[in-house]
Each structure stands twice: as structure tokens, then as C-alpha cells.
């Protein structure tokens, strides 16, 4: 950034009783940038591609791409063809209240401030379009509507917490240097339906890489085989089902992608030191 960033103050953006500002934008005014402000801003791309220069780095945001700008992050938006994006701004005080509500302390906010770059997250294109639709519906409500404020308050924690989670995990939660093709293939595990597929074959089909190459990458970046990684993801999902649902254990086995109950029991006890039933009973609250 060659020019001195323009300072944008929260007092110019938020009214005396306002805790949020949102805008759905289809164009960029170069005269507004570079800028820096004393509040938080979430940028979410819903169509096309948006370039952002922030904190000395360049970000290429595609549909679903989300970037959290912190107070003090000097930034410039770069038009790269037709693009639609959402700006959702909120004061530092609101961020602090959200963090204290979600985490009971401000540790994640401190971690967020210490990151060298603004954190990113990735929504599906469908989720990004849903956010845009929800904001568009807010425009049909009176400006001072209590319902409008409530709907916006419900949306903000979801988007903000995605970035806080990344800050707490030191990024995406994946090993540093992990090839983009492998990170993209692993995103499919967010869908439990894919847990039941043979891991190595699934990754090969998703990435176009050979099984041998994939195994080498897993040993290098994860220190284990794709099968061991796959089973751990299945077990993590099974543990959540045991803790937070009333599914029978046999249903948990197949829901979490295992094809054999015997193998599930063996792997579960080896990992957690107890049977699935003992684990489930140990997590049952006494008051319910």
C-alpha cells in the first residue's frame, strides 16, 4: 500500500444505539482505500472473486471465502471482475461481549490479535448465499425493528466464531505447509456421509493423486497413514454421537462410518481405554 490508509472511526459507522453495520456490495470505490478502522469487519464473498490486501498479504476470496479484519488491519479491496460481497462490521466492544459469552474469557480474542494475518474461513457457496439472503430479508424490516436486530445478532456469532476457532487452532487446524489439494480433499470429511467411504480411495478420487503419493504426504504432514487418520475422524464423530444423541451404539457404529461392530469396539477401547457403553454412561448428566 503506497498511500497512507484512511482512518475510519466506529463513531462514523455505528449509531448511538447500533452494534452492527452490514452492506451487500457489487462494486468497489477505489477512493475509499486503503483504509484502517477501530472496529471489526467480516468480508464474505458470495459471487465472483475479490482480492484483498491486508496486513501486508494478499487474499483471493472466492464464493464462501470469509476474512476477518481486526482493528488496525490496514487493507485495500481489489476488484477482479464482477463480484458480490458482504461487509459486516461491529465494534470491538461487541466482539468482546461475544467472546466472553462463547468462551467465558477473552483468551480467544487475545489469540486473534496476536495472529500475524487476519484469519480466513471457508463457507460452502450455498451457506454464503444463505447469509446473503438472510441479510437481504432484513432490508424488508423497519430500520429500528427489534426483530431485525435480533436476526442480525443471531447471524453475527456464527460468522465471528468461525474465525475465532481458526485463531484458537492457529489457522485451519491442519498442519503447516499441507498441500492445498490435500486440504481441499479433506474438507469432504465435514460431511459424515463420506466417513463410510474407503479413505485412501476417496482421497485419490478427490485429489487426482496416486495412493502412494497420498500415503507419503500423510506420513510427512500427519505422521500416520490415511487409514489411521480416517479412523480417528470416525471415532471423533462417534464420541459426539454417544455424548449428544440417544442413538443405540450399533447405530452409532454405522452412522460414524464403521462397517464392523467388532472392529469399532476394539478401536474405541484401544483409543479411549473403555467400551463405548462405559463412555456413554460416563458422559450422561445426572440431572437428566
C-alpha positions as a printed Julia matrix, in Angstrom:
288×3 Matrix{Float64}:
   0.0     0.0     0.0
   1.67    3.18   -1.19
  -0.88    5.66    0.16
  -1.48    6.36    3.83
  -4.59    4.43    4.92
  -7.68    6.47    5.65
  -8.83    6.16    9.26
 -12.47    5.11    9.58
 -13.85    5.5    13.09
 -16.64    3.44   14.56
 -18.39    6.67   15.53
 -18.81    7.35   11.8
 -20.28    3.89   11.14
 -22.4     2.96   14.14
 -25.21    4.97   15.59
 -25.54    5.61   19.34
 -27.7     2.5    19.76
 -26.24    0.45   16.91
 -23.98   -2.56   17.41
 -23.73   -3.67   13.78
 -23.45   -2.44   10.23
 -23.95   -4.57    7.13
 -23.87   -3.94    3.42
 -24.24   -6.14    0.33
 -21.89   -4.71   -2.3
 -21.45   -5.31   -6.01
 -18.73   -2.72   -6.67
 -15.74   -1.09   -5.01
 -14.92    2.61   -4.8
 -11.1     2.88   -5.09
 -11.26    6.29   -3.41
 -12.21    4.58   -0.13
  -8.96    2.59    0.04
  -6.57    1.89    1.6
  -8.27    2.24    4.94
  -7.91    1.17    8.56
 -10.52    1.25   11.3
 -11.01    0.75   15.02
 -13.71   -1.94   14.69
 -14.0    -5.46   13.33
 -15.18   -6.21    9.8
 -16.15   -9.53    8.26
 -15.87   -9.76    4.47
 -17.8   -12.62    2.88
 -17.76  -13.2    -0.88
 -20.96  -14.61   -2.33
 -20.22  -14.31   -6.05
 -17.2   -13.78   -8.28
 -13.77  -13.15   -6.81
 -12.47  -10.4    -4.55
  -8.84   -9.54   -3.87
  -7.93   -8.05   -0.52
  -4.59   -6.63    0.54
  -4.42   -6.76    4.33
  -1.58   -6.7     6.85
   0.95   -6.98    4.05
  -0.59  -10.09    2.48
  -2.84  -10.67   -0.5
  -6.01  -12.73   -0.16
  -8.04  -14.12   -3.06
 -11.6   -14.68   -1.84
 -13.99  -16.79   -3.88
 -17.63  -17.65   -3.11
 -17.82  -18.68    0.53
 -14.48  -17.04    1.35
 -14.62  -15.18    4.65
 -11.98  -12.81    6.0
 -12.0   -11.13    9.41
 -10.33   -7.73    9.55
  -9.3    -6.68   13.04
  -8.97   -3.14   14.39
  -5.73   -1.79   12.97
  -5.56   -4.08    9.92
  -4.81   -1.71    7.04
  -6.49   -3.08    3.92
  -7.46   -2.46    0.31
 -10.13   -4.22   -1.74
  -9.25   -5.07   -5.33
 -11.9    -5.51   -8.0
 -11.2    -8.61  -10.11
 -14.25   -8.68  -12.33
 -17.92   -8.89  -11.3
 -18.17   -9.7    -7.62
 -20.72   -9.6    -4.83
 -19.55   -9.47   -1.24
 -20.92   -8.71    2.2
 -19.43   -6.3     4.72
 -20.48   -6.95    8.3
 -18.92   -4.53   10.8
 -19.19   -4.47   14.59
 -17.45   -2.57   17.41
 -14.62   -4.01   19.47
 -16.93   -3.98   22.49
 -19.4    -6.24   20.72
 -16.57   -8.63   19.83
 -15.5    -8.76   23.46
 -19.05   -9.5    24.62
 -19.37  -12.29   22.07
 -16.08  -13.88   23.09
 -16.93  -13.74   26.79
 -20.3   -15.33   26.06
 -18.88  -18.08   23.85
 -15.69  -18.87   25.77
 -16.18  -17.41   29.27
 -12.94  -15.41   28.94
 -11.18  -13.2    26.39
  -8.34  -15.62   25.6
  -9.52  -16.26   22.01
  -9.66  -12.51   21.41
  -6.06  -12.17   22.53
  -5.08  -15.05   20.27
  -6.89  -13.34   17.42
  -4.97  -10.11   17.97
  -1.63  -11.95   18.01
  -2.11  -13.63   14.63
   0.27  -12.17   12.04
  -2.5   -12.13    9.43
  -6.28  -11.76    9.52
  -7.91  -15.19    9.83
  -9.83  -16.76    6.97
 -12.63  -19.31    6.89
 -14.44  -21.01    4.05
 -18.19  -21.48    3.85
 -19.83  -23.52    1.16
 -21.18  -21.44   -1.69
 -24.67  -22.42   -0.54
 -24.06  -21.24    3.03
 -22.66  -17.94    1.74
 -25.72  -17.44   -0.45
 -27.93  -18.19    2.55
 -26.17  -15.47    4.59
 -26.74  -13.0     1.76
 -30.39  -13.99    1.54
 -30.83  -13.55    5.3
 -29.34  -10.07    5.15
 -31.44   -9.17    2.12
 -34.56  -10.15    4.07
 -33.51   -7.79    6.86
 -33.82   -4.9     4.4
 -37.57   -5.52    4.31
 -37.9    -4.79    8.03
 -38.13   -1.29    9.58
 -34.67    0.11   10.43
 -35.41    0.24   14.16
 -37.19   -3.12   14.24
 -36.4    -5.29   17.27
 -36.83   -8.35   15.04
 -34.21   -7.02   12.63
 -31.74   -6.5    15.46
 -32.43   -9.99   16.84
 -31.91  -11.69   13.46
 -28.64   -9.85   12.96
 -27.5   -10.76   16.46
 -28.2   -14.41   15.63
 -26.08  -14.27   12.47
 -23.01  -12.48   13.82
 -21.89  -15.1    16.42
 -21.94  -17.83   13.77
 -19.64  -15.99   11.37
 -17.42  -14.49   14.07
 -16.96  -17.81   15.89
 -15.68  -19.5    12.73
 -12.77  -17.07   12.7
 -12.23  -17.39   16.46
 -11.97  -21.16   16.11
  -9.32  -20.74   13.44
  -7.43  -18.29   15.64
  -7.52  -20.75   18.54
  -6.29  -23.59   16.33
  -3.52  -21.49   14.84
  -5.12  -21.43   11.4
  -7.2   -24.08    9.7
  -6.29  -26.75   12.26
  -4.3   -28.57    9.55
  -0.51  -28.93    9.59
   1.56  -26.03    8.28
   2.55  -26.48    4.67
  -0.13  -29.04    3.9
  -0.66  -29.06    0.1
  -3.79  -27.2    -0.96
  -5.03  -30.21   -2.95
  -4.94  -32.4     0.17
  -6.57  -29.76    2.37
  -9.36  -29.42   -0.2
  -9.85  -33.2    -0.34
 -10.07  -33.41    3.47
 -12.85  -30.81    3.51
 -15.14  -33.61    2.37
 -14.88  -35.17    5.82
 -17.08  -32.39    7.15
 -19.88  -34.44    5.58
 -20.38  -37.56    7.76
 -21.62  -39.47    4.71
 -18.04  -39.53    3.42
 -16.71  -41.16    6.59
 -18.09  -44.5     5.44
 -16.05  -44.45    2.23
 -12.63  -46.13    1.95
 -10.31  -43.28    2.92
  -7.44  -43.77    0.52
  -9.7   -44.41   -2.47
 -11.81  -41.37   -1.6
  -8.77  -39.08   -1.31
  -7.34  -40.38   -4.59
 -10.64  -39.75   -6.37
 -10.99  -36.26   -4.86
  -7.43  -35.13   -5.49
  -6.38  -36.99   -8.63
  -3.16  -38.06   -6.86
  -1.87  -41.61   -6.65
  -2.39  -43.63   -3.45
   1.38  -43.82   -3.0
   1.76  -40.05   -3.18
  -1.1   -39.55   -0.73
   0.46  -42.01    1.76
   3.78  -40.2     1.57
   2.06  -36.87    2.27
   0.24  -38.31    5.28
   3.43  -39.68    6.77
   5.11  -36.32    6.24
   2.38  -33.99    7.48
   0.34  -36.13    9.89
   2.81  -38.79   10.96
   0.29  -41.55   10.3
  -1.41  -43.45    7.49
  -4.57  -42.22    5.77
  -6.41  -45.16    7.37
  -5.37  -44.12   10.88
  -6.39  -40.51   10.19
  -9.73  -41.66    8.77
 -10.45  -43.86   11.78
  -9.67  -41.03   14.18
 -12.14  -38.76   12.39
 -14.73  -41.54   12.58
 -14.07  -42.02   16.3
 -14.36  -38.28   16.97
 -17.76  -38.3    15.28
 -18.8   -41.42   17.19
 -17.85  -39.83   20.51
 -20.07  -36.84   19.76
 -22.95  -39.12   18.84
 -22.51  -41.09   22.07
 -22.4   -37.9    24.11
 -25.07  -35.8    22.45
 -27.66  -38.2    21.0
 -29.74  -41.12   22.21
 -28.72  -43.37   19.33
 -28.11  -47.01   20.15
 -24.44  -47.95   19.99
 -24.97  -50.19   16.97
 -26.46  -47.18   15.15
 -23.51  -45.02   16.19
 -21.16  -47.62   14.69
 -22.65  -47.38   11.22
 -23.52  -43.68   11.39
 -19.86  -42.88   12.03
 -18.71  -44.88    9.02
 -17.55  -48.18   10.53
 -18.6   -51.37    8.76
 -17.79  -53.77   11.62
 -19.04  -53.5    15.2
 -16.21  -55.74   16.44
 -13.59  -53.5    14.85
 -15.31  -50.4    16.23
 -15.35  -51.8    19.77
 -11.7   -52.85   19.52
 -10.55  -49.48   18.16
 -12.68  -47.49   20.59
 -11.39  -49.31   23.68
  -7.79  -49.08   22.46
  -8.18  -45.32   21.95
 -10.26  -44.3    24.97
  -9.49  -47.07   27.47
 -13.13  -48.09   27.93
 -16.0   -49.56   25.97
 -18.46  -47.33   24.05
 -21.18  -48.15   26.61
 -18.93  -47.2    29.54
 -18.01  -43.99   27.74
 -21.65  -43.14   27.08
 -22.62  -43.74   30.73
 -19.71  -41.65   31.97
 -20.97  -38.67   29.96
 -24.63  -38.83   30.99
 -25.61  -35.82   33.12
 -27.09  -36.83   36.47
 -29.84  -34.25   36.3
 -31.49  -35.58   33.11
